[in-house]
Amino acid sequence: MNLPLLPQNVTKIAREESFRFSCHPAISCFTECCRQLELALTPYDVLRLKKACSLRSEEFLDRYVIMEQEEHETFPRFYLTMVDDGRDSCVFVSQAGCTVYQDRPGACRAYPIGRAAIRQPENEMGETEGMEEFFVIIQESHCRGFQEQQEQNANSYGKEQGLSLYNRFNDRVAAILQHEQVRKKKRFSEDRIAQFILALYNLDQFRTLLFAGDLPGTTPLDKTTKERLLDDEELLLHAIDWLQKILFKD
């Protein structure tokens, strides 16, 4: 795999390579990593956070999310809004720590580990061998967690932080973001971009339209399927599959 050029404080590590790190309320830098940051949100992050806040998707997006898209970018990016306190603090951080800890975003769970999943190119049959992953460790000057004695590696730390479920959904979305047509700089209409936002980030509205039969490329759902899709995680998987068909049907 050809790796991108990494910043000086970011180092590639093997899955089983050990390092020392721990984060806890008694550490002097506790919650410093929750400030001065741009926190990108995945669709699964939004799913978990909007439920933690007892909000519908659209309400959560309006209140807590900033959407950005540069002219050269195929799809928009979504970021958690920060508090205007001079430190760009996370809206969910308090002196006691994260107020949505059980549903915190995947990037927060993984820190100081970063994971990249790269979709392998399609073969002549239009098939792909799936995702290839690599890991990095991020060492920021404010972090004192590396002075702790607890031994970690990317594999065990990911399990401890409950990342497998996040990775499952993120890899499914990566199949869209890294699709061969996207790599070839295919441009999508405003309607397609709106469908991208709807399916991945405005899940409650997606369900309403899906159940009403108002989405293109869908057929009426039976009672059993509707009951299954009342579960947000099942619905997100369904939305990803629907979106992939809509975007790349040509």
N, C-alpha and C positions, 0 to 999 in steps of 0.2 A: 504494500500500500504506500502511495506517495503521501507523506505527511505534510501538512501546511507548516509554514514557518511559525515557530512558537515564540512568545515573549520570553524574556530572560527569567521571569519568575514562574514559568510553566515548564514542567519536565515530563516527558513521556515515561510511563512506567508499565511494567508487565502486570498482568492480572494478579499473579501471586506474589509480586514483589512487595516486601514488607517495608513499613515506615512507622514512625511513632507519631501518634496524634490522638488528642481527645479534646472535647469541648463540653463544658459544664458551667453552671452558674458561678462557681467559685473562681473561675479563671479571670484574670484581670481584664482581658479584652472581650469579655462576654457581651454579645450583641453588636460589637463593632463591625462585624461582617454584614450586618443588617442596615448599614448606612453607606452613603456615597456609592451607590450601585445602580446599575440598570438591570432589572430582573425580568428577563423574557419569560413569558408564560406559554406553556404548551396547552393544547386543548384539554388534556387530562388534568393539568393544574387548575384550569378554570372550573372544570367539573367539580373537583374536590373543594375548591375555595368557595364557590357559590353555595354549595350545600352547607359548608361550615358557617357561612354567614346567613343561612336561611333566606336566600334571595333567589329569584328567578335569574336565568342567564342574562337576559337583557338588562335587568336592574344592576347586576354585578358589573357588567361591562360599562354601563353608564357611570357608575360610582367609582370603580377602582381600576379601570383599564385604559391605557393609552394605545391607540393604533397608529402605526407609522408605515409608510411605504415610499421608498425612493423611486424615482422614475425608472431606474434600470432594474428594479426588483420585480420578480414575477408575482409574488404574493405579499400581502401585508404582514407586518410583525406586531406582536402584542406584548405590552410591558405593563407591569404593575405600577400604579401611580405611587409617588413618594410624597411624604409630608414636607411642606415648605417650612422647614425648621432650621435652615442654614446648613444642614448636614444631609439632606436628601434621605431621610430615614424611611424605612419601610412603614407603610401605613398600619401594619399589624404588629409592630414591635413595641414592647413596653419595657420598663425597667426590670420586670420579672422575666422577660424573655418573649418568645413568640406567642401571641394570643390565639393562633390557629395551628399550633404545633402539630397536632395529629393529622392535619390536612395541608401542611406546608408544601410549597412547590418542590418539584424534583431537584432543581438546582440547589435549593437550600439543604435538602436531605443529603445530596452527594458531596457538598463542600467538605474538604478541600479537593475532592476528586472530580475530575471532569471526564465524561464519556462521550465519545463520538461514534455514531453508527453510520456507516457508509454503505449505501445500496450498491450491490455489485452490478456491473453492466449486463445488459441482456445479451443472450447468445443469438445465433441465427434463427432459432425457433421462437424468439421473443420471450424466452424464459430467463429468470435471474436466479442465481444461487443464494439469494437472500442478503443478509446484512453482515458486514464485517465491522468489528468494533475495536477501538483502542482507547487507552486510558491515559490521563495526564494528572499530575498533582500540582496544585496551585499554592504557592507560598507567598503570601502577602506580608508586608512589613509589620502590620498591626497585629497579626495572629500569633498568639502565644501557645496555641494548641500543640505546636510541634515540639515544645519543651516538655510535654507530658510523656510518660513512660509507656503508655498502652500501645502494644504492637497491633498494627492493622495491615491489611492489604486490600486492594480494590474489590476483590471478590467477597471477603468476609464483611467489609465495611458496607458494601451495597446491600447485603442480606440484613445486616443489623439495622440499616436505615429504611428498609422496606422498599427498595428501589425496583424490584423485579416487575411489579405491577405497572409502575410508571414507565419503565423501559418497554414493556409490552405494547402499551398504547403509543408511545413515542415512535417506536419502530414501524408501527402500522402507518402513522402519519408520514414518516420519512419516505415511505414508498410513493407518496404523492409528491412531497417536496423535492425528492431526488429522482423523480421519474425521468425516463430517457427523453421524453418530449420537453420537459422543463430544462434539462441539461442542454438541450439544443435551442434554448431561448424562445420556446413557444410563448406567444402572447395570448392572453385570455381577455374576453370581453368583460365589460363592467358587470353584466349579468352573471358570468361565471365567477368573478371575484366575489360578488354578493353571495353566491351559493357556497363558496369556500368559507366565508365568514359565518354564514348561517349554520352549515353542517358541523363545523369544528368548534365554534365558539358560542353560538346562540342556540344551544341545544334544546331548550324548552320550546322556543318558537319552531325549531325544526320538527319537534314531535307534534306540535299542533297542526302544522301544515301536512305532515306525513299522514297523520290519522284522518285528516279531512280529505285526503287524496288530492292535494293541491301542489304536489311536487312533480316535476317532469320525470319521466322514466320510471314511475312507480305504478304498482297495481294495488287494488283494494286489499287491506290487511284483514286476516281472520282474527277472531277473538283471542286465540291462543298467542298469536304473534304480538298483538297489541299489549296483552298482559305482560309478555316478556320484555317488551320495549318500554314499559313503565320504569324499568331499572335503567338508570342513567348510563352505566357502563355498557350494558348491552346496546343501548341506543347509540352511544358514540361509535361503537364498532360498526353498527349498521350504517351510520351516517358516513363513516370513512369509506365503506364499500360503495355506497351510493355516489359519493362525490368522485371517487376514482372512475367510476363508469361514466359519469356526466362529463368530466374533464377530458377524458382520453378515449372517448368513443369513436372519434374520427380516425 
